[in-house]
């Protein structure tokens, strides 16, 4: 059934899937229209966990985590296709990635959420510590 979602942990994707993932990254503002899919394979290869959501043969969501493999991990690039949102796919991606990291013994899992996502991540057990602040190098 096309409405059923299958979650796959895999770091390699066929060309058609890479094109769909590129579109998701484009919608999220993480790449430019002129970018091709060549940046995606090394991005996924260097990730600790890559979890994708599929509706039939189409990628409708994806997320990944980077980690030192021992203590800390960061969940990144969680995005769901607009037509598939509000169905629990994003929550399943985040919790699925976190579970896979915990099974590897990684206990400190963080992320940076976009504005307006506080309630979503709080509902999944994340908190924003008052005594910490996100920093990004300028330029």
PENORRA-V444616 format. One record per backbone hydrogen bond with DSSP energy under -0.5 kcal/mol. CO is the residue of the C=O (numbers start at 1). NH is the residue of the N-H. E is the energy in kcal/mol with one decimal. If there is no record, write none. Layout:
CO&NH&E, CO&NH&E
This chain:
1&4&-1.2, 4&56&-0.5, 6&54&-2.9, 8&10&-0.8, 8&52&-2.7, 14&18&-2.4, 15&19&-2.0, 16&20&-1.6, 17&21&-2.7, 18&22&-2.6, 19&23&-1.8, 20&24&-1.9, 21&25&-2.6, 22&26&-2.4, 23&27&-2.5, 24&28&-1.9, 25&29&-0.6, 25&30&-2.8, 25&31&-0.7, 26&29&-1.0, 32&35&-1.4, 36&39&-0.7, 37&40&-1.6, 37&41&-0.7, 38&42&-0.6, 39&43&-1.2, 40&44&-2.6, 41&45&-2.5, 42&46&-1.8, 44&47&-1.4, 49&65&-2.3, 50&10&-1.2, 51&63&-1.9, 52&8&-2.5, 53&60&-2.8, 53&61&-1.3, 54&6&-2.5, 54&56&-0.6, 55&58&-1.7, 58&55&-2.7, 58&60&-0.6, 60&81&-3.2, 61&53&-3.0, 62&79&-2.5, 63&51&-2.6, 64&76&-3.6, 65&48&-2.5, 65&49&-1.4, 66&74&-2.7, 71&108&-2.0, 72&68&-1.5, 72&69&-0.6, 73&110&-2.7, 74&66&-2.3, 75&112&-0.6, 76&64&-2.5, 77&79&-0.7, 79&62&-2.3, 81&84&-2.3, 82&85&-1.1, 88&92&-2.2, 89&93&-2.4, 90&94&-2.5, 91&95&-2.7, 92&96&-2.2, 93&97&-2.4, 94&98&-2.5, 95&99&-2.5, 96&100&-1.9, 97&101&-2.2, 98&102&-2.6, 99&103&-2.2, 100&104&-0.8, 101&104&-0.8, 101&106&-2.1, 102&105&-2.2, 105&107&-0.7, 107&109&-0.8, 108&73&-1.9, 110&75&-2.8, 111&113&-0.5, 114&117&-1.8, 117&121&-2.4, 118&122&-2.7, 119&123&-2.1, 120&124&-0.6, 121&124&-0.8, 121&126&-2.3, 122&125&-1.7, 127&129&-0.8, 129&132&-1.3
